[in-house]
Amino acid sequence: MSGLIKRKIDITDLRADKGGDPDACRRALAACDTSSYQLGDKERPTPSSFIDYALEYDTQRRAAQTALEGRRSQLSTLQKTVIAPKKKAGEDVTAEVEELKVWKGEIAKLTKEVKEAEQQRDEILGKINAMLASVDVEEMEQKAGADASKSADGKVEAGDNKKDSMQQSPSQSANASAETFASPPKESDGAPSSPSDALPLLSPETIKSIPPERILNLNVGVLGHVDTGKTSLVKTLSSVLSTAALDKSKQSRARGITLDLGFSAFLLPLPEHLRQAEVAIGGSESPNGHVSSPVDDSAQETKLQQKYDLLQVTLVDCPGHASLIRTIIGGAQIIDMVLLVVDATKGMQTQTAECLVIAEMTTRNLIVVLNKIDLFPEAEREERLRTAEKKMRAALRGTKFENAQMVGISACVGGEKVAAVGEESGGPSGLIAGTSNIHGLLNILQSQMRAPNRDAKPSPDRFHFAVDHCFPIKGQGTVLTGTCLSGSARPNDMVEFPTLATQKKIKGLQMFRRRANVIQQGDRAGICVSNFDAKLMERGIVASPGTVKLIRGAIAVVRKVRFFKGGLHSGAKFHVSVGHTTVMATVTFWGAREIAKQVEEQLEKTLEGSGSQPYGKSSLGGSADLAGLPRLKFDWNQDFLHQDNYLDVLPASDSSEWNERTPEPGKRNTNTTMPPLHWARLEFLTPVYCPMDSLVIGSRLDSEVNANACRLAFSGRLVERYDAKSDHGRLKSYTKKEKVGTVCRLGDPYKRNDDDKLVRYEVFGTNLFKKETNMTQFVGLLIETHGGDVGSIQSSFGTSGKFRVNFPGGTEIREGDPLYLRFKRYANDPRKAIHQDGSLPPARVGSRVDPPAKKKKGKGKNAARKASSTVSQTAVESNATKEKDATADVFGEIVKLKGDVLDNGKSTVAIVSGLFSMEDNIGQYKGRKVLCISTEEEGAVDGSFGKMGKCKVLFREGVSAEAGSRVKMPGKED
């Protein structure tokens, strides 16, 4: 206080929002003789009246100045956009000129009001300085020292009473909320509120007595649709404002909306449930919010009350307009919890839904604030509020916030624009006017706060600081304001500006206008450096030297936003946000099946206790764990099945996946409500600076702003750097190929020893290769049958493209059955080589059945003629014997229908396979009866069809059976 008296004060020393201490000035004036000074109509003004009048005149001056700037802006717009074009076009501008004259008169009047209010304010400030100059500083300090011991005795008791008033029971909180809803809203008439309306905030003296290192900081994002009253709520709650709070920019004031991130704070006693909370050192946070500690819990855990004395709530006021979604994403990634502000009269709106999606990615805790309840008629307010809550509860269904707390308030009775233009009350700090149920909101806010997951032993070697504002201060240097994302920093530490390739020494640190010796993860702070041009940087990253590298591409594990209606196509361009940076990137998706198996295996190891936790803390931009993104390693040697696009549903089994087995029922624990995880290759069109393990958000910001659709496409965690030039060939992405041939001939029959089945160890195939194909490159490739038997190609057979296949375990395949050649080709293989993963089964030995008779060798033409005659004679005798002994029924199936169609719609000819083999002389069986089993229609063999043992069957009255139906050729009766 003595320092305040020894120097000349100005209006900023009286304004709490500018870091001043009006209460200290009141105490200093209490020692002054004010009887010789007049204050307006008051004959004997109190010392506190001088402070109040000075603040009142300053408020009037700022209000008039704001109105003046607005009217000047309107006048300029009228001249440039209306009058000038009309004059150029020769149109009449009489009405506009008259309006211009009226506005000029208003501007002159407002200018006069500004000057008069400023003059009266400065006159009172002169009186205050004159009174302070007459105070004996030494006598005042001696008196303060004598009273110090007395005040120390009552400090503990006062602190306990203050804590008791803060911690109401749930029933008391509910009663207070109900009473507030039922009571009429207070009018904002500028008069100070009653003591019962005071916010439970701490006094400046209590705050200043506690070092900044003993204050726990929680970042609370204020998100919502435009014009829902976010800035009004921030103004009502805040007791300490930063240099970028409450829409201080001229553009925000002119447009009446928030255009940039705003930061402010208020302090509370540390809630009891946070005092008892334990934070794990080096532990990791699971998706449900619990912290898993290392092995030695007793040595590694510490209670928050041993580290902190106060709780500082930093409010991050995010814009709500659709065109500012980049800023919203950047602000949401530095928060611990969210206040989702909703207009109670309108309910869920487009940007409300997008903010809800962002909150799901970045936090685990959300409170829905139903604002503007004062617009409901007083008699219907309670019922209308319940209806609004039901609608919001229905909108939250299916999200992780479906059980979120809701509270109805009025942040600014009469309209939120009052706060946006900066009309601030001059009353004592902590009093609110023109609000409703702010206490109910604070009670819920305190009860819902959770212990943050912070680095208990932050290291200066991994310091990352997200800068959101940069400005110079004359005589001091350049100040960088932002949020510490990881690590710690102290004055005189060297930090690097990665985007500028330069390093600077930290000159000083501040946290909300208070000097700090150290900042660490989660702290909102300002860093002062010297010899740095503030114009070179607006937003970006400041980090420990060498810890953040420039990356042109990255591999990330991503998950689609389930509210995004469009498809995610590989090769498409998306806006990718990393922290405060948003750039275009080409995205390729793959690996859905493989990553599902990897996550399942890792979770099983975790449950068994043999693996590490798959979840952990991100280092930049929020927490990828909260977005449901596990911590995985990318294996460059793993094979991945090629995908054209993102798979919205991961199939449990797929017939085309010939190399995968169908999982057992109940074996796979797949969350069907969430889109599956994918690997994604991000190729940035503009290189970015960011560390690995950062949270990224992909969106389609080029979509129509006013369209009622979610523009956020996916979220991801950066896992590995990727360089298109050097790493493109390392990705092992393959496509599956399949060629189908036909069995044209069977080898000798064998009776397998282990199961007595009749099998063939050698099979001849066709229709798989062309006759000019060089078969040597295919020798050794695996061939599969429809029954799952596996063999290998041994050699070519003849010159027409046929081939010989050997089955070590034997096969029961028949002539005409398909043979499958299945393989895969890698996309990045210039040779387009064939790769197969299977192997041959072990050999199963058998005994040959009915070995063929050996042919006699002869010499010359006579011998050949004789041999031919012998073979013909043998064939005729064999066929005759077969026809004579064919007493068993033979079965086959209809391949297709041919011939004329009768009037009854039936075909007359059917092509049948399976009744004869290639060696049979089908002509000898012409006229043999053939019976269709399903329809009992009778036909007769009419001749052969091709050379594969198929035959034509004539049905004189037609056949109604379809292709694939079974037929029977009865054997001859004895």
Secondary structure, 3 states (H helix, E strand, C coil): CHHHHHCCCCHHHCCHHHCCCHHHHHHHHHCCCCCCCCECCECCCCHHHHHHHHHHHHHHHHHHHHHHHHHHHHHHHHHHHHHHHHHHHCCCCHHHHHHHHHHHHHHHHHHHHHHHHHHHHHHHHHHHHHHHHCCCHHHHHHHHHHHHHHHHHCHHHHHHHHHHHHCCCHHHHHHHHHHHHHCCCCCCCCCCCCHHHCCCCCCHHHHHCCCHHHEEEEEEEEEECCCCCHHHHHHHHCCEECCCCCCCCHHHHHHCCCCCCEEEEEEEECCHHHHCCEEECCCEECCCCCEECCCCHHHHEEEHHHCCCEEEEEEEECCCCHHHHHHHHHHHCCCCEEEEEEECCCCCCHHHHHHHHHHHHHCCCEEEEEECHHHCCHHHHHHHHHHHHHHHHHHHCCCCCCCCEEEECECCCCCCHHHHCCCCCCCCCCCCCCCECHHHHHHHHHHHCCCCCCCCCCCHHHCEEEEEEEEEECCCEEEEEEEEEECEECCCCEEEECCCCEEEEEEEEECCCCECCCEECCCEEEEEECCCCHHHCCCEEEECCCCCCEEEEEEEEEEECCCCCCCCECCEEEEEEECCEEEEEEEEEECHHHHHHHHHHHHHHHHHCCCCCCCCCCCCCCCCCCCCCCCCCCCCCCEEECCCECCCCCCCCCCCCCCCCCCCCCCCCCCCCCCCEEEEEEEEEEEEECCCCCEEEEECCCCCCCCCCCCEEEEEEEEEECCHHHHHHHCEEEEEEEEEEEEEEECCEEEECCCCCEEEEEEEEECCCCCCCCHHHHCCCEEEECCCCEEEEEEEECCCCEEEEEEEEEECCCCCCEEEEEEEEECCCCCCCCECCCCCCCCCCEEECCCCCCCCCCCHHHHHHHHHHHHHHHHHHHHHHHHHHCCCCEEEEEEEEEEEECCCCCEEEEEEECCCCCCCCHHHHCCCEEEECCCCCEEEEEEEECCCCEEEEEEEEEECCCCCCEEEECCCCC
